[in-house]
């Protein structure tokens, strides 16, 4: 008896199916993990229009960001792009729901 025959017999006794023989190709399901706080800013190109200037430095949740080219863009060939961030909040600065820094961001030290 060969080694392969011994392995096959052991698999049958243990109830382990041969993966190659029993496997039927199943369609793969693509799962996309999303970050609910993913944010973007509008990164303007070399020629900045007024619409891009008005939004400079403002972070948007990616699902709420304005589409490019901006509605009021005056450039015939808009070169604006999205700059991506894991979080819409600026490091260490608490923001309200609209992305505006809160007035009393610093807390007092406790004893």
Secondary structure, DSSP 8 states (H G I E B T S, - for coil): --HHHHHHHHHHHHT---HHHH-------------TT-EEEEE--SS--HHHHHTTT--EEGGGS--SS-TT---SS---EEEEES-SS-TT--B-TTS-B-TT-------
